Amino acid sequence: MSCTKESAAASRWMPTAEAARYLGISPSTLCNDRCTRSLGVPFARLGRKILYDREALDRFLLARMEGQIQGA
């Protein structure tokens, strides 16, 4: 894998604190959601490491948009 592909893949995956900033919520809200699944924020678990995919978070946000104009 080239350096460019590696850095693009690395920037796609975010730890909890960065994902929380991206979503505009607290890291503790994300931690609680992983246990309760009340929000259903998608994440990946690699051993003890928790990562959030930027593209999955974008889809998560788009699916929850309110006030959209039909046909736009």
DSSP file (Angstrom, degrees, kcal/mol; ACC not computed):
  #  RESIDUE AA STRUCTURE BP1 BP2  ACC     N-H-->O    O-->H-N    N-H-->O    O-->H-N    TCO  KAPPA ALPHA  PHI   PSI    X-CA   Y-CA   Z-CA
    1    1 A M              0   0    0      0, 0.0     2,-0.0     0, 0.0     0, 0.0   0.000 360.0 360.0 360.0 135.4    0.0    0.0    0.0
    2    2 A S     >  -     0   0    0      1,-0.1     4,-2.4     4,-0.0     5,-0.2  -0.288 360.0-108.1 -76.6 165.4    1.4    3.4   -0.9
    3    3 A C  H  > S+     0   0    0      1,-0.2     4,-2.5     2,-0.2     5,-0.2   0.881 119.2  53.4 -59.4 -39.7    1.9    6.2    1.6
    4    4 A T  H  > S+     0   0    0      1,-0.2     4,-2.1     2,-0.2    -1,-0.2   0.919 110.2  45.9 -63.9 -44.5   -1.0    8.1    0.1
    5    5 A K  H  > S+     0   0    0      2,-0.2     4,-2.4     1,-0.2    -1,-0.2   0.887 112.4  52.0 -66.3 -38.4   -3.4    5.2    0.5
    6    6 A E  H  X S+     0   0    0     -4,-2.4     4,-2.3     2,-0.2    -2,-0.2   0.917 111.4  45.6 -64.1 -43.7   -2.2    4.5    4.0
    7    7 A S  H  X S+     0   0    0     -4,-2.5     4,-2.1     2,-0.2    -1,-0.2   0.865 112.5  51.3 -70.1 -34.6   -2.8    8.1    5.1
    8    8 A A  H  X S+     0   0    0     -4,-2.1     4,-1.1    -5,-0.2    -2,-0.2   0.912 112.3  46.3 -66.2 -41.7   -6.2    8.2    3.5
    9    9 A A  H  X S+     0   0    0     -4,-2.4     4,-1.1     1,-0.2    -2,-0.2   0.890 112.1  51.5 -66.6 -38.5   -7.2    5.0    5.2
   10   10 A A  H  < S+     0   0    0     -4,-2.3     3,-0.4     1,-0.2    -2,-0.2   0.886 109.5  48.8 -66.9 -38.0   -5.8    6.4    8.5
   11   11 A S  H  < S+     0   0    0     -4,-2.1    -1,-0.2     1,-0.2    -2,-0.2   0.708 103.6  62.5 -76.0 -17.9   -7.8    9.6    8.2
   12   12 A R  H  < S+     0   0    0     -4,-1.1    42,-2.9    -3,-0.2     2,-0.4   0.842  97.9  63.1 -72.1 -33.1  -11.0    7.7    7.4
   13   13 A W  E  < S-A   53   0A   0     -4,-1.1    40,-0.2    -3,-0.4    -1,-0.0  -0.812  70.5-170.5-100.7 131.3  -11.0    5.9   10.8
   14   14 A M  E     -A   52   0A   0     38,-2.9    38,-2.8    -2,-0.4    -3,-0.1  -0.915  20.0-124.7-123.0 144.1  -11.3    8.0   14.0
   15   15 A P     >  -     0   0    0      0, 0.0     4,-2.5     0, 0.0     5,-0.2  -0.290  45.6 -90.5 -73.8 172.4  -11.0    7.3   17.7
   16   16 A T  H  > S+     0   0    0     34,-0.4     4,-2.6     1,-0.2     5,-0.2   0.884 123.7  51.2 -54.6 -47.9  -13.9    8.1   20.0
   17   17 A A  H  > S+     0   0    0      1,-0.2     4,-2.0     2,-0.2    -1,-0.2   0.906 113.4  44.7 -61.2 -42.4  -12.8   11.7   20.9
   18   18 A E  H  > S+     0   0    0      2,-0.2     4,-2.4     1,-0.2    -1,-0.2   0.899 113.2  50.5 -68.9 -40.9  -12.4   12.7   17.3
   19   19 A A  H  X S+     0   0    0     -4,-2.5     4,-2.2     2,-0.2    -2,-0.2   0.886 108.6  53.0 -63.8 -38.8  -15.7   11.0   16.2
   20   20 A A  H  X>S+     0   0    0     -4,-2.6     5,-2.3    -5,-0.2     4,-1.5   0.923 110.1  47.1 -63.1 -44.3  -17.5   12.8   19.1
   21   21 A R  H  <5S+     0   0    0     -4,-2.0    -2,-0.2     1,-0.2    -1,-0.2   0.917 111.0  53.0 -61.1 -42.7  -16.1   16.2   17.8
   22   22 A Y  H  <5S+     0   0    0     -4,-2.4    -2,-0.2     1,-0.2    -1,-0.2   0.879 115.9  39.0 -60.0 -40.5  -17.1   15.3   14.3
   23   23 A L  H  <5S-     0   0    0     -4,-2.2    -1,-0.2     2,-0.1    -2,-0.2   0.632 110.2-121.0 -85.7 -15.5  -20.7   14.5   15.4
   24   24 A G  T  <5S+     0   0    0     -4,-1.5     2,-0.3     1,-0.3    -3,-0.2   0.818  75.4 109.4  77.3  31.6  -20.9   17.4   17.9
   25   25 A I  S   <S-     0   0    0     -5,-2.3    -1,-0.3    -6,-0.2    -2,-0.1  -0.802  73.7 -88.5-129.1 172.7  -21.6   15.2   20.9
   26   26 A S     >  -     0   0    0     -2,-0.3     4,-1.5     1,-0.1     3,-0.5  -0.495  28.6-122.1 -83.3 152.8  -19.5   14.2   23.9
   27   27 A P  H  > S+     0   0    0      0, 0.0     4,-2.3     0, 0.0     5,-0.1   0.857 114.3  58.6 -58.2 -34.4  -17.2   11.2   24.0
   28   28 A S  H  > S+     0   0    0      1,-0.2     4,-2.7     2,-0.2     5,-0.2   0.839 100.3  56.3 -67.2 -30.6  -19.2    9.9   27.0
   29   29 A T  H  > S+     0   0    0     -3,-0.5     4,-2.3     2,-0.2    -1,-0.2   0.918 108.8  46.6 -64.1 -42.1  -22.4    9.9   24.8
   30   30 A L  H  X S+     0   0    0     -4,-1.5     4,-1.9     2,-0.2    -2,-0.2   0.909 111.9  51.0 -65.1 -41.1  -20.6    7.7   22.3
   31   31 A C  H  X S+     0   0    0     -4,-2.3     4,-1.0     1,-0.2    -2,-0.2   0.933 111.9  46.8 -61.4 -45.5  -19.4    5.4   25.1
   32   32 A N  H >X S+     0   0    0     -4,-2.7     4,-2.8     1,-0.2     3,-0.6   0.897 109.5  54.9 -62.4 -40.2  -22.9    5.1   26.4
   33   33 A D  H 3X S+     0   0    0     -4,-2.3     4,-2.8     1,-0.2    -1,-0.2   0.845  99.7  60.1 -64.6 -33.4  -24.3    4.5   23.0
   34   34 A R  H 3< S+     0   0    0     -4,-1.9    -1,-0.2     1,-0.2    -2,-0.2   0.854 114.5  36.8 -62.8 -31.7  -21.9    1.6   22.4
   35   35 A C  H << S+     0   0    0     -4,-1.0    -2,-0.2    -3,-0.6    -1,-0.2   0.892 130.4  28.3 -84.3 -43.6  -23.5   -0.1   25.5
   36   36 A T  H  < S-     0   0    0     -4,-2.8    -3,-0.2    -5,-0.1    -2,-0.2   0.721  82.8-147.1 -93.7 -23.0  -27.1    0.9   25.0
   37   37 A R     <  +     0   0    0     -4,-2.8    -4,-0.1    -5,-0.3    -3,-0.1   0.774  49.8 142.5  57.4  28.2  -27.3    1.3   21.2
   38   38 A S  S    S+     0   0    0     -6,-0.2    -1,-0.1     1,-0.2    -5,-0.1   0.867  78.7  26.0 -67.3 -36.6  -29.9    4.1   21.9
   39   39 A L  S    S-     0   0    0     -9,-0.1    -1,-0.2     2,-0.1    -5,-0.1   0.780  97.3-138.5 -93.4 -33.1  -28.5    6.2   19.0
   40   40 A G        +     0   0    0      1,-0.2    -6,-0.1    -7,-0.2    -2,-0.0   0.820  30.1 178.1  78.3  32.4  -27.1    3.4   16.9
   41   41 A V        -     0   0    0      1,-0.1    -1,-0.2   -11,-0.1     2,-0.1  -0.540  31.4-120.2 -68.3 125.6  -23.9    5.1   15.9
   42   42 A P        +     0   0    0      0, 0.0     2,-0.3     0, 0.0    11,-0.2  -0.441  43.9 160.5 -72.2 139.6  -21.9    2.6   13.8
   43   43 A F        -     0   0    0     -2,-0.1     2,-0.4     9,-0.1     9,-0.2  -0.960  32.2-130.4-150.2 165.1  -18.4    1.7   15.1
   44   44 A A  E     -B   51   0B   0      7,-3.0     7,-2.7    -2,-0.3     2,-0.5  -0.960  14.2-151.6-121.0 141.1  -15.8   -1.0   14.8
   45   45 A R  E     -B   50   0B   0     -2,-0.4     2,-0.6     5,-0.2     5,-0.2  -0.960  12.3-179.4-115.0 123.7  -14.1   -2.8   17.7
   46   46 A L  E >  S-B   49   0B   0      3,-3.2     3,-2.1    -2,-0.5     2,-0.5  -0.860  70.5 -59.4-120.4  93.2  -10.6   -4.1   17.2
   47   47 A G  T 3  S-     0   0    0     -2,-0.6     0, 0.0     1,-0.3     0, 0.0  -0.600 120.5 -20.4  66.3-120.5   -9.7   -5.8   20.5
   48   48 A R  T 3  S+     0   0    0     -2,-0.5     2,-0.3    -3,-0.1    -1,-0.3   0.558 118.4 102.2 -91.6 -10.2  -10.0   -2.9   23.0
   49   49 A K  E <   -B   46   0B   0     -3,-2.1    -3,-3.2   -34,-0.0     2,-0.5  -0.594  56.6-159.0 -81.6 132.0   -9.7   -0.3   20.3
   50   50 A I  E     -B   45   0B   0     -2,-0.3   -34,-0.4    -5,-0.2     2,-0.3  -0.938  13.3-179.1-110.7 129.2  -12.9    1.5   19.1
   51   51 A L  E     -B   44   0B   0     -7,-2.7    -7,-3.0    -2,-0.5     2,-0.4  -0.956  16.2-150.3-130.2 149.0  -12.9    3.2   15.8
   52   52 A Y  E     -A   14   0A   0    -38,-2.8   -38,-2.9    -2,-0.3     2,-0.5  -0.970  16.7-133.8-119.9 131.9  -15.5    5.2   13.9
   53   53 A D  E  >  -A   13   0A   0     -2,-0.4     4,-2.4   -11,-0.2   -40,-0.2  -0.748   8.6-145.9 -87.1 122.4  -15.6    5.3   10.1
   54   54 A R  H  > S+     0   0    0    -42,-2.9     4,-2.2    -2,-0.5    -1,-0.1   0.882 100.0  50.5 -55.7 -42.2  -16.1    8.8    8.8
   55   55 A E  H  > S+     0   0    0      1,-0.2     4,-2.1     2,-0.2    -1,-0.2   0.888 110.1  49.5 -65.8 -38.8  -18.2    7.6    5.8
   56   56 A A  H  > S+     0   0    0      2,-0.2     4,-2.4     1,-0.2    -1,-0.2   0.874 110.0  51.5 -67.1 -37.0  -20.4    5.5    8.1
   57   57 A L  H  X S+     0   0    0     -4,-2.4     4,-2.5     2,-0.2    -2,-0.2   0.890 108.1  52.0 -66.6 -38.5  -20.9    8.6   10.3
   58   58 A D  H  X S+     0   0    0     -4,-2.2     4,-2.6     2,-0.2    -2,-0.2   0.924 111.2  46.6 -62.0 -43.8  -21.9   10.7    7.3
   59   59 A R  H  X S+     0   0    0     -4,-2.1     4,-2.2     2,-0.2    -2,-0.2   0.900 110.5  54.0 -63.8 -40.4  -24.5    8.0    6.3
   60   60 A F  H  X S+     0   0    0     -4,-2.4     4,-0.6     1,-0.2    -2,-0.2   0.923 111.9  44.1 -58.3 -46.6  -25.7    7.9    9.9
   61   61 A L  H >< S+     0   0    0     -4,-2.5     3,-1.1     1,-0.2    -2,-0.2   0.914 111.9  51.9 -66.7 -43.5  -26.2   11.7    9.9
   62   62 A L  H >< S+     0   0    0     -4,-2.6     3,-1.3     1,-0.3    -1,-0.2   0.867 105.0  56.5 -61.5 -36.2  -27.8   11.8    6.5
   63   63 A A  H 3< S+     0   0    0     -4,-2.2    -1,-0.3     1,-0.2    -2,-0.2   0.694 109.3  47.4 -69.1 -17.6  -30.3    9.1    7.6
   64   64 A R  T << S+     0   0    0     -3,-1.1    -1,-0.2    -4,-0.6    -2,-0.2   0.246  79.8 130.5-108.5  11.5  -31.4   11.3   10.5
   65   65 A M    <   -     0   0    0     -3,-1.3     2,-0.3    -4,-0.2     3,-0.2  -0.436  40.1-160.2 -67.7 137.4  -31.8   14.6    8.6
   66   66 A E        +     0   0    0      1,-0.2    -2,-0.1    -2,-0.1    -1,-0.0  -0.831  63.3  32.2-115.6 155.9  -35.1   16.3    9.2
   67   67 A G  S    S+     0   0    0     -2,-0.3    -1,-0.2     1,-0.2     2,-0.2   0.735  73.7 164.3  75.1  23.3  -36.9   18.9    7.2
   68   68 A Q        -     0   0    0     -3,-0.2     2,-0.5     1,-0.1    -1,-0.2  -0.480  39.3-121.0 -73.1 144.9  -35.8   17.7    3.8
   69   69 A I    >   -     0   0    0     -2,-0.2     3,-1.7     1,-0.1     2,-0.1  -0.747  31.8-114.2 -85.4 128.1  -37.6   19.0    0.8
   70   70 A Q  T 3  S+     0   0    0     -2,-0.5    -1,-0.1     1,-0.2     0, 0.0  -0.386  97.2  13.2 -63.7 135.5  -39.1   16.1   -1.2
   71   71 A G  T 3         0   0    0     -2,-0.1    -1,-0.2     1,-0.1    -2,-0.0   0.441 360.0 360.0  81.2   0.9  -37.6   15.7   -4.7
   72   72 A A    <         0   0    0     -3,-1.7    -2,-0.1     0, 0.0    -1,-0.1   0.471 360.0 360.0 -87.6 360.0  -34.6   18.0   -3.9
